[in-house]
Amino acid sequence: MAQNMPAKKQSAFSVFVKSKTKGPTSLQAGATKTPKTPLKGKVESRRLSIRKSTRKIKHALKGKSGSQPVATKKDVRAPQNTVQGEDGVKLKGYKMKTSPPRVQDPRHAGSAEENSVGKSNLKSNQNGKPEQKLPNRTALQKPLKRKQSGIKNNEDKTPVKKVRSDTARSVQSPATAVDVGEEEDSRVEAVNLFEWLIHPVKKEKFFSELWEKKPLLVKRHLESYNDGWFSTEDLTQILHENDIQFGRNLDVTTYEGGERETHNPPGRAYPAVVWDYYQNGCSVRLMNPQTYCRPVWKLCATLQEYFSSMVGANIYLTPPGTQGFAPHYDDIEAFVLQLEGKKHWKLYSPRTDAEKLPRFSSGNFRQDEIGEAILDVTLEAGDLLYFPRGTIHQASALPDTHSLHITVSTCQRNTWGDLLEKLVPAALTMAVGEDVEFRQALPRDYLDYMGLANADMDDPRRKAFLGTVQSLLARLVNYVPVDAGVDQKAVEYMHDCLPPVFTKKERACSIYGCRTRLEKGRVVGVVDLQTSTPVKLIRKGAARLVMEGEQVFLYHVLENARVYHGAELQPIEVPPEAAPAIEYLMHSYPEYVTVDSFPLDHRQDKIDLAMLMFEKGIIIAKEPPVSMDKM
């Protein structure tokens, strides 16, 4: 039932509205990432006038809703069909924020799919240029047969959890329900999907005993358990119908005689060329299946809400009796779902404490560098294998069958350390600005007793210097803007996110279901929400309010691309007076609330705010909106 009265709890943004004349607080100042430009076109008498009945907002937005993404040498972006003005577009108190250009760390070059589960796509020569070494197809015509070592029982010496599921037949695959009904609560849907993923292990036990600690093997003895997510037929269709490029979207690789090689030719990966490489012993890796396959898109988009972290996927197709990749570890938590055939896996513990939960993936290891396997097992269709980042692994197909699996990855650069990288500089900036002791000069003679050359010196001046450093660091904690830092981390997460997958019912109740069109020179099918219309967010994690200095921005993922960073975020600058209404809508999820219940003073302001969010796809109505032609 739609709620008609807003909650009486005072909003944090309401407090900001009442106190903004006093200037930003230290917490707000620490989170500032956008220049503190004054708000333009301030409203009179708290009248927002967000959107006139003549629909001037649509006219103002036309051709100004996007910005050009930053391309990298490994990830060629799809061109955007709109451009953004230098200062954004101010719409009666609302402004589309122009995202600043992102400077990519050279260590992170390449797409998220490359970083999520694999190494660099191309092997480099001594000149630093990609080396595209083509395999000898005659020599590869007969795949190399590998002697199988069988399944070893390492239970007594390895922290690997092995589970046999006898109840898998009673669990329905979520892949069969991608377009069914409406997701009443995306959080519940995410929990259900994750429980299906690790069944029969309970999620509480998984996170307390296994997550980031040790691998999990689930033998289900049910080939159809993972059906519906992806198949070799899907791969063939994708190759025929899409512009799949070698190196950007797809790799063909081999690992023989201890050498890992990538054989990508330039250009498009036509089916005939890909299957020729495959029949000559090359593994095929599709690096962004969520871009082309709706079930994989649904899988990743749902799990990202569960983990509050980007979820990516790679598809691996391996010919019988071959191996495509050298032993290595990754910087992600990996969930391997065996889809077709069988694959022989070997897992190894991190070699040192420094390699546990690494922030970056490793290079390729030699066999004599990785020690003894802690798990040696053959995955069959329907099985699951989870292992934490830092777990060294390698896998090969059995001589008598191909292998197709999907690796779902998450928790890349989503650690306490990554958060502190944002918090500590912001805290130091505020401390230096507010505490005079941080601005006092260093001792005149500190170079005489500090530094590595003086590390062993027994000097009271040195002890006093170290004591001052410790005291200042202790005081620094008082300036840490935790909430503001988390908000900025959330903005990065939302840039990484996939847009949500709409069900048929949700699409009919959203802007995407509106049938506005031109008939005989007249626009028909125009939809306007009414104060009595019940609405809610499309997903709990689809939008976030963030305060940056004295400005409030509404970030959302609805205009994200299905390619990693294929489009820049398009946040909306929100008048502070409207922020509590958006916050109320977020806190009301998953319940529908009427537009009239928005905590705003004027009826038209409520409608205008609702229409702005509706037209961005951020909210949906409970029932398909009625066209004004029928009113």
URMOGI-V124830 format. One record per residue. N is the residue number from 0. RES is the residue in one letter. SS is DSSP state (~ for helix, > for strand, _ for the rest). NEAR is the number of other C-alpha atoms within 8 Angstrom. D_FIRST is the distance of its C-alpha to the first C-alpha in whole Angstrom. Layout:
BEGIN
N|RES|SS|NEAR|D_FIRST + N|RES|SS|NEAR|D_FIRST
END
This chain:
BEGIN
0|M|_|4|0 + 1|A|_|8|4 + 2|Q|>|10|6 + 3|N|_|8|9 + 4|M|_|5|12 + 5|P|_|9|14 + 6|A|_|5|15 + 7|K|_|4|19 + 8|K|_|4|21 + 9|Q|_|6|23 + 10|S|_|8|23 + 11|A|~|7|26 + 12|F|~|10|26 + 13|S|~|12|26 + 14|V|~|9|29 + 15|F|~|9|31 + 16|V|~|9|31 + 17|K|~|7|32 + 18|S|~|8|35 + 19|K|~|9|36 + 20|T|~|5|39 + 21|K|~|5|40 + 22|G|_|7|40 + 23|P|_|10|39 + 24|T|_|6|39 + 25|S|~|9|41 + 26|L|~|12|38 + 27|Q|~|14|37 + 28|A|~|11|40 + 29|G|~|13|40 + 30|A|_|14|38 + 31|T|_|10|39 + 32|K|_|6|40 + 33|T|_|6|40 + 34|P|_|5|42 + 35|K|_|7|42 + 36|T|_|4|42 + 37|P|_|4|41 + 38|L|_|7|38 + 39|K|_|6|39 + 40|G|_|6|38 + 41|K|_|6|36 + 42|V|_|10|34 + 43|E|_|6|35 + 44|S|_|4|34 + 45|R|_|6|31 + 46|R|_|8|30 + 47|L|_|11|29 + 48|S|_|11|29 + 49|I|_|11|28 + 50|R|_|13|28 + 51|K|_|9|30 + 52|S|_|5|29 + 53|T|_|4|32 + 54|R|_|8|30 + 55|K|~|9|33 + 56|I|~|9|31 + 57|K|~|7|31 + 58|H|~|7|35 + 59|A|~|9|36 + 60|L|~|9|34 + 61|K|_|7|36 + 62|G|_|8|38 + 63|K|_|12|37 + 64|S|_|11|34 + 65|G|_|13|36 + 66|S|_|12|39 + 67|Q|_|10|42 + 68|P|_|10|42 + 69|V|_|7|45 + 70|A|_|7|46 + 71|T|_|8|48 + 72|K|_|7|51 + 73|K|_|9|49 + 74|D|_|9|46 + 75|V|_|8|47 + 76|R|_|8|44 + 77|A|_|5|42 + 78|P|_|5|43 + 79|Q|_|9|40 + 80|N|_|5|40 + 81|T|_|9|39 + 82|V|_|11|41 + 83|Q|_|12|40 + 84|G|_|8|42 + 85|E|_|5|44 + 86|D|_|6|42 + 87|G|_|11|38 + 88|V|>|12|37 + 89|K|>|9|35 + 90|L|>|10|33 + 91|K|_|10|32 + 92|G|_|16|32 + 93|Y|>|12|30 + 94|K|>|11|33 + 95|M|>|12|33 + 96|K|_|11|35 + 97|T|_|12|38 + 98|S|_|8|38 + 99|P|_|4|42 + 100|P|_|6|44 + 101|R|_|5|44 + 102|V|_|4|47 + 103|Q|_|6|47 + 104|D|_|6|49 + 105|P|~|5|51 + 106|R|~|4|51 + 107|H|~|7|47 + 108|A|_|10|48 + 109|G|_|10|47 + 110|S|_|9|43 + 111|A|~|8|41 + 112|E|~|13|41 + 113|E|~|12|45 + 114|N|~|13|44 + 115|S|~|14|42 + 116|V|~|13|44 + 117|G|_|9|47 + 118|K|_|9|50 + 119|S|_|7|52 + 120|N|_|8|52 + 121|L|_|10|56 + 122|K|>|10|59 + 123|S|>|9|61 + 124|N|_|8|64 + 125|Q|_|5|67 + 126|N|_|5|66 + 127|G|_|6|62 + 128|K|_|7|62 + 129|P|>|8|60 + 130|E|>|8|62 + 131|Q|_|10|61 + 132|K|_|8|63 + 133|L|_|7|63 + 134|P|_|6|64 + 135|N|_|6|67 + 136|R|_|8|65 + 137|T|_|6|68 + 138|A|_|6|68 + 139|L|_|11|65 + 140|Q|_|9|65 + 141|K|_|7|65 + 142|P|_|11|62 + 143|L|_|7|64 + 144|K|_|7|63 + 145|R|_|8|62 + 146|K|_|4|63 + 147|Q|_|5|60 + 148|S|_|4|61 + 149|G|_|7|58 + 150|I|_|7|55 + 151|K|_|7|57 + 152|N|_|5|56 + 153|N|_|8|55 + 154|E|_|7|53 + 155|D|_|5|56 + 156|K|_|6|56 + 157|T|_|8|53 + 158|P|_|8|49 + 159|V|_|11|47 + 160|K|>|9|45 + 161|K|>|8|45 + 162|V|>|10|43 + 163|R|>|7|43 + 164|S|_|11|40 + 165|D|_|7|40 + 166|T|_|7|37 + 167|A|~|11|36 + 168|R|~|8|36 + 169|S|~|5|33 + 170|V|_|7|31 + 171|Q|_|7|30 + 172|S|_|11|30 + 173|P|~|8|27 + 174|A|~|10|30 + 175|T|~|7|29 + 176|A|~|7|25 + 177|V|_|9|25 + 178|D|_|7|24 + 179|V|_|7|21 + 180|G|_|7|18 + 181|E|_|8|15 + 182|E|_|7|16 + 183|E|_|5|12 + 184|D|_|10|14 + 185|S|~|11|18 + 186|R|~|9|19 + 187|V|~|7|19 + 188|E|~|10|20 + 189|A|~|12|23 + 190|V|~|9|24 + 191|N|~|8|24 + 192|L|~|11|26 + 193|F|~|11|28 + 194|E|~|12|29 + 195|W|~|11|30 + 196|L|~|7|32 + 197|I|~|11|34 + 198|H|_|9|34 + 199|P|_|10|35 + 200|V|_|9|35 + 201|K|_|9|32 + 202|K|~|9|31 + 203|E|~|6|32 + 204|K|~|9|35 + 205|F|~|10|36 + 206|F|~|8|35 + 207|S|~|7|37 + 208|E|~|8|40 + 209|L|~|12|40 + 210|W|_|9|38 + 211|E|_|9|41 + 212|K|_|7|44 + 213|K|_|12|45 + 214|P|_|12|44 + 215|L|>|13|42 + 216|L|>|12|43 + 217|V|>|12|41 + 218|K|>|13|43 + 219|R|_|12|41 + 220|H|_|9|44 + 221|L|_|10|41 + 222|E|~|13|42 + 223|S|~|7|39 + 224|Y|~|13|37 + 225|N|~|13|36 + 226|D|_|11|36 + 227|G|_|9|34 + 228|W|_|9|35 + 229|F|_|12|38 + 230|S|_|10|41 + 231|T|~|7|45 + 232|E|~|6|44 + 233|D|~|9|41 + 234|L|~|9|44 + 235|T|~|9|46 + 236|Q|~|8|44 + 237|I|~|10|43 + 238|L|~|12|46 + 239|H|~|8|47 + 240|E|~|6|44 + 241|N|_|6|44 + 242|D|_|7|46 + 243|I|_|12|47 + 244|Q|>|11|49 + 245|F|>|13|51 + 246|G|_|11|51 + 247|R|_|11|48 + 248|N|_|10|46 + 249|L|>|13|48 + 250|D|>|16|51 + 251|V|>|14|54 + 252|T|>|14|55 + 253|T|>|16|58 + 254|Y|>|13|59 + 255|E|>|7|62 + 256|G|_|4|65 + 257|G|_|8|63 + 258|E|>|8|62 + 259|R|>|12|59 + 260|E|>|9|59 + 261|T|>|13|57 + 262|H|_|12|58 + 263|N|_|13|56 + 264|P|_|7|58 + 265|P|_|7|57 + 266|G|_|6|55 + 267|R|>|8|52 + 268|A|_|12|51 + 269|Y|_|9|52 + 270|P|~|9|52 + 271|A|~|6|56 + 272|V|~|8|56 + 273|V|~|11|54 + 274|W|~|8|55 + 275|D|~|8|58 + 276|Y|~|11|58 + 277|Y|~|13|56 + 278|Q|~|9|58 + 279|N|_|12|61 + 280|G|_|15|59 + 281|C|_|14|56 + 282|S|>|16|53 + 283|V|>|14|50 + 284|R|>|11|47 + 285|L|>|11|44 + 286|M|_|13|43 + 287|N|_|12|40 + 288|P|~|12|38 + 289|Q|~|15|35 + 290|T|~|9|36 + 291|Y|_|7|37 + 292|C|_|10|35 + 293|R|~|8|31 + 294|P|~|12|31 + 295|V|~|12|33 + 296|W|~|14|31 + 297|K|~|12|28 + 298|L|~|10|29 + 299|C|~|14|30 + 300|A|~|14|27 + 301|T|~|13|25 + 302|L|~|12|28 + 303|Q|~|13|28 + 304|E|~|12|25 + 305|Y|~|10|26 + 306|F|~|9|29 + 307|S|_|7|28 + 308|S|_|12|32 + 309|M|_|12|33 + 310|V|_|13|33 + 311|G|>|13|36 + 312|A|>|16|38 + 313|N|>|14|41 + 314|I|>|13|43 + 315|Y|>|13|46 + 316|L|>|11|48 + 317|T|>|17|52 + 318|P|_|15|55 + 319|P|_|13|56 + 320|G|_|15|58 + 321|T|_|19|58 + 322|Q|_|12|56 + 323|G|_|12|54 + 324|F|_|10|54 + 325|A|_|12|56 + 326|P|_|11|55 + 327|H|>|12|53 + 328|Y|_|12|50 + 329|D|_|15|47 + 330|D|_|16|44 + 331|I|_|12|41 + 332|E|>|13|39 + 333|A|>|13|40 + 334|F|>|11|38 + 335|V|>|11|41 + 336|L|>|14|39 + 337|Q|>|17|42 + 338|L|>|16|42 + 339|E|>|12|45 + 340|G|>|11|48 + 341|K|>|15|49 + 342|K|>|12|50 + 343|H|>|12|52 + 344|W|>|13|51 + 345|K|>|12|53 + 346|L|>|12|51 + 347|Y|>|13|53 + 348|S|_|9|52 + 349|P|_|10|53 + 350|R|_|6|56 + 351|T|_|6|56 + 352|D|~|6|53 + 353|A|~|5|53 + 354|E|~|9|52 + 355|K|_|10|49 + 356|L|_|9|45 + 357|P|_|11|47 + 358|R|_|7|46 + 359|F|_|6|48 + 360|S|_|13|49 + 361|S|_|8|52 + 362|G|_|7|55 + 363|N|_|8|57 + 364|F|_|9|59 + 365|R|_|9|62 + 366|Q|~|8|62 + 367|D|~|5|64 + 368|E|~|6|62 + 369|I|_|10|59 + 370|G|_|7|60 + 371|E|_|5|59 + 372|A|_|9|56 + 373|I|_|13|54 + 374|L|>|12|52 + 375|D|>|12|54 + 376|V|>|10|51 + 377|T|>|10|51 + 378|L|>|13|47 + 379|E|>|14|46 + 380|A|_|15|44 + 381|G|_|16|40 + 382|D|_|17|41 + 383|L|>|15|40 + 384|L|>|12|42 + 385|Y|>|11|41 + 386|F|>|12|43 + 387|P|_|14|43 + 388|R|_|14|44 + 389|G|_|14|48 + 390|T|_|13|48 + 391|I|>|13|51 + 392|H|>|11|51 + 393|Q|>|11|53 + 394|A|>|10|52 + 395|S|>|12|54 + 396|A|>|16|54 + 397|L|_|14|56 + 398|P|_|9|59 + 399|D|_|6|58 + 400|T|_|11|54 + 401|H|_|14|52 + 402|S|>|16|49 + 403|L|>|15|46 + 404|H|>|12|43 + 405|I|>|13|40 + 406|T|>|13|40 + 407|V|>|13|37 + 408|S|>|13|37 + 409|T|>|14|36 + 410|C|_|12|36 + 411|Q|_|11|39 + 412|R|_|7|40 + 413|N|_|8|37 + 414|T|_|7|39 + 415|W|~|6|40 + 416|G|~|6|43 + 417|D|~|9|41 + 418|L|~|12|39 + 419|L|~|8|42 + 420|E|~|8|44 + 421|K|~|10|41 + 422|L|~|12|41 + 423|V|~|9|45 + 424|P|~|8|46 + 425|A|~|12|43 + 426|A|~|14|44 + 427|L|~|10|48 + 428|T|~|9|48 + 429|M|~|12|46 + 430|A|~|11|49 + 431|V|~|10|51 + 432|G|~|7|50 + 433|E|~|6|49 + 434|D|_|8|52 + 435|V|~|8|56 + 436|E|~|5|57 + 437|F|~|8|55 + 438|R|~|7|57 + 439|Q|_|6|61 + 440|A|_|4|63 + 441|L|_|5|64 + 442|P|_|5|68 + 443|R|_|4|71 + 444|D|_|6|72 + 445|Y|~|10|69 + 446|L|~|6|71 + 447|D|~|6|74 + 448|Y|_|12|72 + 449|M|_|10|68 + 450|G|_|7|68 + 451|L|~|5|68 + 452|A|~|6|72 + 453|N|~|9|72 + 454|A|_|8|69 + 455|D|_|5|72 + 456|M|_|7|73 + 457|D|_|5|73 + 458|D|_|7|73 + 459|P|~|6|72 + 460|R|~|7|70 + 461|R|~|12|68 + 462|K|~|8|67 + 463|A|~|8|66 + 464|F|~|9|64 + 465|L|~|8|62 + 466|G|~|8|61 + 467|T|~|8|60 + 468|V|~|8|58 + 469|Q|~|8|56 + 470|S|~|8|55 + 471|L|~|9|54 + 472|L|~|8|52 + 473|A|~|8|50 + 474|R|~|8|50 + 475|L|~|11|48 + 476|V|~|8|45 + 477|N|~|6|44 + 478|Y|~|12|43 + 479|V|_|11|41 + 480|P|_|14|38 + 481|V|~|7|36 + 482|D|~|7|32 + 483|A|~|13|34 + 484|G|~|12|36 + 485|V|~|9|33 + 486|D|~|9|31 + 487|Q|~|10|34 + 488|K|~|10|34 + 489|A|~|8|31 + 490|V|~|9|32 + 491|E|~|8|34 + 492|Y|~|11|32 + 493|M|~|11|30 + 494|H|~|11|33 + 495|D|~|9|34 + 496|C|_|14|30 + 497|L|_|13|30 + 498|P|_|12|27 + 499|P|_|11|24 + 500|V|_|7|24 + 501|F|_|8|22 + 502|T|_|12|21 + 503|K|~|10|21 + 504|K|~|9|18 + 505|E|~|10|17 + 506|R|~|11|20 + 507|A|~|11|20 + 508|C|_|14|17 + 509|S|_|14|19 + 510|I|~|12|22 + 511|Y|~|8|24 + 512|G|~|9|23 + 513|C|_|11|24 + 514|R|_|6|27 + 515|T|_|9|29 + 516|R|>|7|32 + 517|L|>|8|36 + 518|E|>|7|37 + 519|K|_|4|40 + 520|G|_|5|40 + 521|R|>|6|37 + 522|V|>|9|34 + 523|V|>|9|31 + 524|G|_|11|27 + 525|V|_|11|26 + 526|V|>|10|23 + 527|D|_|9|21 + 528|L|_|9|18 + 529|Q|_|7|17 + 530|T|_|10|15 + 531|S|_|7|12 + 532|T|_|10|12 + 533|P|>|11|9 + 534|V|>|12|11 + 535|K|>|15|12 + 536|L|>|13|15 + 537|I|_|9|17 + 538|R|_|8|18 + 539|K|_|12|18 + 540|G|_|6|22 + 541|A|_|13|22 + 542|A|>|10|23 + 543|R|>|8|24 + 544|L|>|11|25 + 545|V|>|11|29 + 546|M|>|12|31 + 547|E|>|13|35 + 548|G|_|13|37 + 549|E|_|10|36 + 550|Q|>|12|34 + 551|V|>|13|30 + 552|F|>|12|29 + 553|L|>|12|26 + 554|Y|>|14|27 + 555|H|>|13|26 + 556|V|_|14|27 + 557|L|_|10|26 + 558|E|_|10|29 + 559|N|_|14|31 + 560|A|_|10|33 + 561|R|_|10|34 + 562|V|_|9|37 + 563|Y|_|11|37 + 564|H|_|10|38 + 565|G|_|11|38 + 566|A|_|12|36 + 567|E|_|12|36 + 568|L|_|12|33 + 569|Q|_|13|32 + 570|P|_|11|30 + 571|I|>|11|29 + 572|E|>|13|31 + 573|V|>|13|28 + 574|P|_|11|29 + 575|P|~|12|29 + 576|E|~|10|27 + 577|A|~|10|24 + 578|A|~|13|24 + 579|P|~|13|22 + 580|A|~|10|19 + 581|I|~|9|19 + 582|E|~|11|19 + 583|Y|~|12|16 + 584|L|~|12|15 + 585|M|~|9|16 + 586|H|~|6|16 + 587|S|~|10|12 + 588|Y|_|11|12 + 589|P|_|9|11 + 590|E|_|9|7 + 591|Y|_|13|7 + 592|V|>|13|8 + 593|T|>|14|10 + 594|V|~|14|13 + 595|D|~|10|14 + 596|S|~|10|13 + 597|F|_|11|16 + 598|P|_|8|19 + 599|L|_|10|21 + 600|D|_|5|23 + 601|H|_|7|24 + 602|R|~|9|21 + 603|Q|~|7|23 + 604|D|~|14|23 + 605|K|~|13|19 + 606|I|~|13|20 + 607|D|~|12|23 + 608|L|~|11|21 + 609|A|~|11|18 + 610|M|~|10|21 + 611|L|~|9|23 + 612|M|~|10|21 + 613|F|~|12|20 + 614|E|~|8|23 + 615|K|_|10|24 + 616|G|_|12|22 + 617|I|_|13|20 + 618|I|>|13|17 + 619|I|>|14|15 + 620|A|>|12|13 + 621|K|_|10|10 + 622|E|_|5|13 + 623|P|_|9|16 + 624|P|_|10|17 + 625|V|_|8|19 + 626|S|>|10|23 + 627|M|~|9|25 + 628|D|~|7|27 + 629|K|~|5|25 + 630|M|_|5|24
END
